[in-house]
Amino acid sequence: MSRRLLGLFLVLPALAVIALLFILPLIMSAVGAFQVDGSFGWGNFTKTFDLYTKDIIFTVVIVSLSTALIGLASIAIGGYLTLGNNPVAVSILRFLYRWPMFIPFIVVGQLMRTFLSKNGMMNNTAVSLGLMTPLDTVSFLDWRGIVFAFVWKQTPFVALLVAGAMASLNRDTIEAARNLGASKLRVLFEIIVPQVAVTLTVGLILSFVTMMSVLSVPLMINAQTPTMLTADIAFRVNAYGDYGVANALGLISLVLASSVAWIYLRISLKERT
């Protein structure tokens, strides 16, 4: 009994933080989403879908597209680290690809504003190299900029998981396939990727949930509509003080994130059993 009390005492601060900073705000948000003029009803959700249906679809499309591109980029990086024959190129890639992982999203948003704008670094470099004229430059500060920022920021996280899983594989099957004449691309997608599919799926799910909660990137890159739900939530609170619709948007975001988090839980339970 004393050991149980001691264990409970040790985890009590962590439980208190979770309860105060996560569970209590979630309950208050859920209750507030259904409060309309002092009573309970579906008015906030009706208003939310009337005003922000396009933004909900936009959010799902942007995050899903970014997740798919992150998966492809992570497989490419992990595959080259595993199958690459040039040790110098492998070492350089292993050193470089991780750096975006340590940059906060707010910094990523500012970097992309200066990199993807009409007079940004990307267009100026292309003009300097003679690849285009100043009149041909185009701003990417729209949905493309959000996707670019998400992929650039989250790929290192997933690639780190995938590359580690690939490095731990038994190389006998890989060498056998290479000896039988299989190309590197075929070895990657038919032998390596199926064996690291669980790790890849977990990384993509965590990235999906993370991107659903980012506010700085859509605010700083995509100034027009439609935009992502996080920007809509901030707008409803800051411009109108409308916490009811903001809470409804938050619950919709929670449902979208939970739909993929449920897959993560299924995978975790399957691995334990």
Buried (B, 14 or more C-beta within 10 A) or exposed (E): EEEEEEEEEEEEEEEEEEEEEEEEEEEEBBEBBBBBEEEEEEBBBEBBEEEBEEBBEBBBEBBEBBBEBBBEBBBBBBBBBBBBEEEEEBEEBBEEBBEBBEEEBBEBBBBBBEBBBEEBEBBBEBBEEEEEEEEEBEEBBBBBBBBBBBBBBBBBBBBBBBBEBBEEBEEEEBEEBBEEEBEBEEBBEEBBBEBBEBBBBBBBBBBBBBBBEBBBBBBBBBEEEBBBBBBBBBBBBEEEEBBBBBBBBBBBBBEBBEEBBEBBEEBEEEEEE
